[in-house]
Amino acid sequence: MKFTAQQIADILEGDIVGDANIKVSKLAKIEEGVEGSLTFLANPKYTSYIYSTKASITIVNKTFEPEENIKTTLIKVEDAYKSFSKLLEYYNQVKLNKFGVEQPSFIAESSSHGAHIYIGAFSYIGENVKIGDNVKIFPNSYIGDNVKIGDNTIVFAGSKIYSECIIGNNCVINSGAIIGADGFGFAPNEKGEYQKVPQTGNVILEDFVDVGAATTIDRATLGSTIIRRGVKLDNQIQIAHNVEIGKNTVIAAQTGIAGSTKIGENCQIGGQVGIVGHIVIGNNVKIQAQSGIGRNVKDNEVLQGSPAFAYADYNKSYVHFKNLPKMVKKFNDIEKSYGNS
């Protein structure tokens, strides 16, 4: 797909300096620009590259004035970074602009859907599924019985949404994500063998939730596992049964959250964090990567370590930890000097 400088300038409400008819078909960093690519200059540290870039079009701030000859066509805008981000969003929408039902796919007669949907080949849509307007379900996806999917939601290839789950509006579920698998519930019998506890609940994703690739969110034993509005989940996260995550919380990759834990709003949780079950984490909490959380956490705490404790205390303690061999040697030397006296 190719765009002219004029078409791009119209989208961004920018001014062209150069060839309005030049075309681009790909995006590039300014230092890696090649003919037929579009780039941008926002950080002054990269200004030197605009004189050597081979990109056909470069988006710049209106305040930019070249001090040497340049070959690239300029599109001048108020904020180059924001405009480039806007263009990326537009490009993504065009790229994902698919409609219709591809074959082969299975759609149960009892299911229903809104307008302008896309269902990719080899997808399965179960009984009594309700799909909203402008939903896109990419190939090899599974949508179980009685699932509800809101408007403008995208389910990427190979995702699985188990029965009874509810997906809100404007959600993104990336490839390989599994929503609503059984929670890890087993109870020992008199023989010491583990018997499965039926997991009869569901998962609810509220509006504007993003779920990363290969992330798993387990259904509740009873009731619902709930991911509140605006939550952003990275790839390869495990969320266990009956967990609740408050709105606008973001969680980085490979974090694991055990059952029935409640996490507040506007939290920031780093990668590879482990959180035990049946605790409450407050609002506006920040947890550094690879921390282990084994207790309730109050609002606004910043934690690090395993087991985690206050971030500032962790840093102070770490200084002493690094010096521990020197301190031990010094202690041994003192001990020897007393022994020889």
N, C-alpha and C positions, 0 to 999 in steps of 0.2 A: 504494500500500500504506500503510495507516494503522496506527499503534500508539497505545495509550492510555498515560497516565502510569503506570498500574498495571503494564502489561506491561513497560514499560521499567524500572521500579523492580525488578521481579522478576528481570530479566536482570542488573541491576547490583547487586542486593542493597542497594538504597538505600531511604531513607525519604521519603515524599511529604509536602510541605507545600502544600496547595491542593487542586485538583480532580483526583481520581484517575482520572476518566473522560474527561478532556480528551484529544483526539486530535491527533496530528501526522503529517505525510506527507512532510516534507522537513527538511533540515538547513540551518543558517545561522550566520554569525558573530553574536555578541551585539549588535553595533552595527547589524546589518542584519536582525535578526530581524523576521519578519512573522507574522501569525496563521496557525496551522497548522504552524509550524516549531519545531524543537528546537535549542537552543544550549547553551553551557556557559560557566562563569566559572571560570578557574583562575588567571589573572594579575591581581594586585591593581590594576594600572594600568587595567583595564577595569571596575572595580567600579561606576563611575558609570552605565554603560550598563544595568545591571540594573534601574534605576529607570525607564528610558525604553523599554527593549526591548519590542517587540510580539510576541516569540516566545511561543508558548503554554506551552512547558516549558523550564526552564533547569536544567542539572546544576551543582551547586555542592558545595564541600567541606562536611563536617559542621560545621566551625567557623564557617561563615558565618552571621551574624545581621544581617538588614536593619535599617538605621537610618531608613528611610522606607517608606512604603507601596509595595508592588509588585503588579503585576497578573499576572505570570507564575507558573505553578505550579513549585515547586522540587522537585527530587529530590536529596536530600543523600547524599553518598557519601564514602568515605575520601579518595579522590584524584580530583578532577573530570577532570583531563586524561587520566589512565589510563582512567577509566571511559568517557569520550567516545571514546577510541581503541578500546576494546573494543566499543563500540556501532557504530562505523564498520566494524569487522571483521565484526561480526554482520550488519549491514545489507548489506555487500558479499556475504556468503555467501548471504543470502536472495535478493538481486538476481540472483546467478549460479546459482541453484538450478534448473537445467534438466536434464531427463532425456529419453532416447529418441533415436531416429534420425529426423531430418527428411528429407523428400523434396522435390526430387530430390537424391540424393547417390549416390556410387559407393563400394561396399565390396567389395574382392576376396574371393572365396570362401575363398582360402587365408589370409586374415587372421583374427585372433582378438582378443577383447576381454573384459575383466572385467565386474564388476557395476556398475550405476548409472552408466553412461556417457551422455554427450550428444555427438551428432555433428550439427552444423548443416547446413542445406541448402547444396547445391552444393559440398560437401566431397568430396575424393577420397582414398580409403584404398587404398594399393597392395598388391601381392602380399606375403604372409608378414609383414605388419605385426602386431606384438603390442602391444596396448593394455591397460594395467592397470585397476584398479578406480577408480571415481569420477573418471575423466578427462573433461574437457570440451573438445571441439574445435568452435570456433565457425564460422559459415558461411564459405564460400569459402576454406577451408584445403586445403593439399596435403600429404599424408603419403606419401612415396615408398616404394618396395619395401624390405622387410627392416628397416624402422625399428622400434625398440622405445621405448615410452613407459611410464614408471613410474606408480605409483598417485598419484592426487590432483593430477595435473598439468593445467594449463589452457593451451590453445593458442587465442589470440584470433584474431578474424576476419582472413582474408587472409594468414596466416602460411604459410611454406613450409618443410618439413623434407625435405631430399633423402634419397635412398636410403642405407641402411646406417647412418644416424646413430642414436645411443643417447641418449635423454632420461631422466633420473632421476626419482625421486619428488618430489612437491611443488614442481615447477618451474612458472614462469610465463613464457610466451612471448607477448609483446605483438604487436599487429597490425602486419603488414607486415615482421616479422622474417624473415630468411632464414638457415636453418641448413643448412650443408653444400654451398653453391655451390662451384664450382671455385675453387681458389686461383689466384693470378696467376702462372702458371708458363709462361714462353716462353723458347725458346733460339734464337739466330740461326744460320742455316745458312750455307753457303758463298756464297750470293748476298746475304747481309745481311738476308734476310727472317726474320721471327720465326715459329717453329713452336711449337705448343702442346705442353707437356709434360703427359701424362696425369696427372690428379689421382685417385689410386685409393684414398685413405684415407677417413676419415670424421670426424665431430665427436662428441665425448662430452660431454654435460652431466651432471655429478653431481647429487646431491640438493640441493634448496632453492636452485637457481639461478634468478635473474630476468633475463630478456632484454628490453630496452626496445624500443619501437616503431621499426621501420625499421633496426634493428641487424642487421649481417651477420657471420656467423662462417663462414669458409671451411673446406672439408674439407682434410685433409692430402694432400700429394703421396704420401707413404707413411706408414702408421701413423695417428695420430689427432691432431687439434686437441682439446685437453682444457681444459674449464672446470671447476675443482674445486668441491667442496661449498660452498654458501653465497655464491658470487660474485654480486654485483649489478651489472648492466650497464645504463646509462642508454640513452636513445634515440640513434639515429644514430651508433653506434660501428662501426668496421670492425676486425675481428680476422682476420688473414691466416692462411694455411696453416701448420700445425704449431706454432702458438703454444700455450703452456701458461700458464694463470693459476691461481695458488695459492688455497687456500680463504679465504673471507671477505674477499677483495679487492673494493673498490668502485671503479667507473670512471665518470666523468661524461661527458656528451654530446660527440659529435663528436671523440672521441679515435680515433687510428689507430695500430694496432700491426702492424708489418711481420713477415714470415714468420720462424718458428723462434725467436722471442724467448721467453724464460721469465721469468715474473713471479712473485714469491714470495707468501707468505701475508700477510693483514692489511694490504695496501697500500691507499693512498688516492690516486687519480689524478684530477686536475681535468679540466675541460672543455678540448677542443681541444688536448690534448697529442699530440705526434707522437713515436713510438718506433721507432727503426730496427730492422732485423732482425738475428737471430743474436747477440743480447746476453742477459745475465742480470741481472735486477733482483732484489735481495734481499728479505727479509721486512721488514715494518713500514716500508716506504718511503713517503714523502709527496712527491708531485709537484704543484706549483702549476699553475694553468691556463695554457694556451698555452706551456708549456715544450716544448723539443725535446731528446729524450734520444738521444744518439749513442754512449754508452759503457756498460760494465757499471756497475751501481750496487750498493754494499754495503748490508748490513742497516742499517736505522734512519736512512738518509740523508734529508734534507729538501732538495728541489731546486727551483730556479726559473730561468727564463731560456731563451734559445735561442741557442747551445747552453746547456743548463742547468748551473748550478753551485750550490754550497752556498747555501741560502736566506739565511742571515745575511750572507754575503759579497755576495750579490746586492743586498740592501737597502743595505748600506754603499756599494757601487759606484753604486747608483742615485742616491744623494744627490749624489755627485760628478758624475754624468752630468747631472742637472738643473742643476747650477751651471756646467756647461762653458762656456756663452756668456759668463758673467761672468768666468770664469777666463781665457778667450781674450782678452777685452777688456782685462783687467788686464795680461796678458802683453804685448799690443800697445802699451798705454800706456807700460809700462816700457821696451819696446824703442825707442819713439819718443823718450822722454826721454833715453835713452843716445845716440841718434843726433843729438840736438840739442846735446848737451854737448861 
